[in-house]
Amino acid sequence: MTVTPARVLAVIGAAVTVGVVAQLLYAGHPTAATVWDDTGQLVAGLAAMVSCFWNGWRSRGPQRTWRLVLGIGFAGWSIGMAMWAWYQIIENIGLPSPSAADAGFLTLPVFALAALLVLAANRPWRPPHAVLILDALVVVGSLFILTWATSLGGVVQAGAPTPAAFAVAIAYPASDLVLVTIMVLLVVFGRSNPRQLPALLTLVLGLVALSVSDSFFAYLVSLGAEEMPPIFDIGFIAGPALVALAATDRGKRRPEDGNRGRDKAYELAYLLLPYVPLAATGVLISIQLATGETIDTTEKVVGLLVLCMVVARQLITLLENRMLLERVRYGQARLEHQAFHDPLTGLANRALFHDRLAEAVEAYRLEHRPIGLLFIDLDDFKLVNDSYGHETGDMVLCGVADRLRTCMSGVDVVARLGGDEFAVLLCGGTEPEAAGELIREVLLPPFRFGDRQVSVSASIGAAVTAEQEPDLTADALLRRVDAAMYDGKQNGKGVMMIYRSDLAAWAHPDLPTLLAAAVRGEPHAGAIEVYYQPIVRLSDGAIVAIESLARWTSPQLGRVPPLVFVAAAERAGLVAALDDLVLDIACRETATLADLQVHVNISAGRLGCPLLEATVRDTLTRHGLDGSRLVLEITETSRIPDLEAAADSTRRLRDVGVGLAIDDFGTGYNTLAHLHTLPVDTVKLDYSLITPTANSERAEAIGRSVVSISRALGISVIAEGVQTQAQVVKLQRWGCHLGQGYLYGRPAPLTELRLTLAESPQKSLR
């Protein structure tokens, strides 16, 4: 059984009913009233004894001990009650005290005290605190005043005919004072277990009810009364009954739903219980003053002490509340700082930076103040985490943040937008180009952590508001610097690029949405087309293969550069769908070309994925294309996540004839490792290695070495970006025999490529 407020009220209601009926019988049928009243008390005492013993044997540990001890106390109390009934009913003694019954009654306070001490010893206590100590003293003082004014003072002042009678008379209020004090202190100091709280409060209420009736009894004895009206015995009925109910509750888990209101009621009672004695004391003194009753010296002294302790408690509470408010203000300021600052670097976060940028844009629209904005992305930062660990990566990010702070003015807003991305809003008048170069310079020295040093570079995108743009927004500016930064990464990384109008497509807010629609084939977004560029033998210009290249013309954006929408596909998670679409179109359109290989670009991040293998096999089967005619070109714009898995996947594809080529060799990720690990058939030499530059000698040395290594490994080499005959001569001197570029043909639809194939000396249409 569980203790609920309804059951507590039912027990109290039953006890009040018995007492009221006895009181009604008291005037006309005193013997019947006595029998009814005494029987009710005896039944309640026996019920408490049985409940404590029965539920005690079924419990364990301290929960068992306090029930059994309290059961012994109620056994003695019930024996005393039986004797009391004998004296009143059989021997017709109205108020038989002192008598042998008192020995039974006084057994209960002794064992109840032991039971409460068991409960107290088994409860975790709050650390000592001045307010708690004052609360305890206020409770003790209030209970003493109540006991003194209602019974104890009268007993002491009235005395008794014999020492035994005086001892019995004073034993009841004194023991009740000790019990009630311990119970209330138990509530004040102890941290309640929510499951045991109902039982504890019910037990306290039962013992308090007994103490109230005891106080009436002692008071009447002190006045020399011969009888006790039954209405004052309600506590002797309600008290044991409530203890019996408390003993039935063993703190089992209660259902969450439907009990929240009940739990709140118990918690409220738990909080108010320590202040009930103080309130009762105030009511008592008010009644005494209103009736003109004399307040004795003991009550005055203790009452004054209680009043001083209450004032002291309130002063301490006021001081604590003030300190608490200060901590709350500090906590709010700290939370606000955490909400708008990056926890790792301490820089402004994306939310705060966006707010500052929005304010700057508003000032630009209203007051024509120019805006300078920088977007900084650390190059290949994932390699730092993979090589040195995330802890070192975090230290590098903190170091970057510190260097950005030192090179920017105090009014500039420096933020970490997330990951390895930073941004700077220039508010101090510094030109974006100069600020960007300064950032690149401060990031050049390596970061040192003990014996380890880590070097990082950054690609920087910049945007400046020049002409008036009434519709400019903070998001549009962020997209512009992001587009400029990504354009810099496509041009070699570690550089700063200023936003240009030709990057408008990349900065368009609807680019990812429109691209997704185009990949799905929705007409309003424009179709993804496949163009083809021939791959030729340098010695005679014969076409030996063609490379398929995606092209997209959007009705909303116009012709979107391949670098832009491919990069957008990678960042929006569309690259797999785009790759599969191009693969499907290329295999379908070139299936009729006789013995001509078709190269299709595949993102390196997908290599090793079982889904890619299944897609390639299914596409070859669906279009009747022999596997030996397909070459997958791994684009070096992303990193292969698992080289071993990629190697296994490539070998399985080679079993059906599919070849593997590494695109843009010399500019991407871990190219030599790819040659060592992957079963590569072809290497495509990046155009930067054959294009005349200020470092042409270094480029030529690298290009010649790549060709030499590839030939030693039995790997074919295709040079990209061939535009002049001089480049052809150079490549042949290196030992490279294949190439593609504008010298041999621009990317074009298959219908235009057929004319080129027809003119080829070695290949023709079937």
Salt bridges, closest charged atoms under 4 A:
ASP135 OD1 - ARG313 NE 2.38
ASP249 OD2 - ARG254 NH2 2.57
GLU320 OE2 - HIS129 NE2 2.65
GLU326 OE2 - ARG329 NH1 2.90
ASP342 OD1 - ARG416 NH1 3.12
GLU362 OE1 - ARG365 NH2 2.58
GLU367 OE1 - ARG369 NH2 2.64
ASP377 OD1 - LYS489 NZ 2.91
ASP379 OD1 - LYS489 NZ 2.59
ASP380 OD1 - LYS493 NZ 2.92
ASP386 OD2 - LYS382 NZ 3.02
ASP386 OD2 - ARG639 NH1 3.21
ASP402 OD1 - ARG405 NH1 2.70
GLU421 OE1 - ARG350 NH2 3.99
GLU421 OE2 - ARG571 NH2 3.86
GLU437 OE1 - ARG440 NH1 2.90
GLU469 OE1 - ARG480 NH2 2.61
ASP475 OD1 - HIS354 NE2 2.76
ASP482 OD2 - ARG571 NH1 3.00
ASP487 OD2 - ARG500 NH1 2.99
ASP502 OD1 - ARG500 NE 2.88
GLU522 OE2 - ARG520 NE 2.83
GLU522 OE1 - HIS524 ND1 3.67
ASP540 OD2 - ARG537 NH2 2.85
GLU547 OE1 - LYS684 NZ 2.80
ASP579 OD2 - ARG606 NH1 3.65
ASP580 OD1 - ARG606 NH1 3.08
ASP584 OD2 - ARG588 NH1 3.52
ASP584 OD1 - ARG622 NH2 2.34
ASP584 OD1 - HIS623 NE2 2.96
GLU613 OE2 - ARG652 NH2 2.73
ASP618 OD2 - ARG622 NH1 2.42
GLU633 OE2 - HIS599 ND1 2.81
GLU633 OE2 - LYS684 NZ 2.73
GLU636 OE2 - HIS674 ND1 3.47
ASP648 OD1 - ARG651 NH1 3.22
ASP681 OD1 - ARG654 NH2 3.00
GLU700 OE2 - ARG704 NH2 2.91
GLU700 OE2 - ARG733 NH2 3.12
GLU720 OE2 - LYS684 NZ 3.82
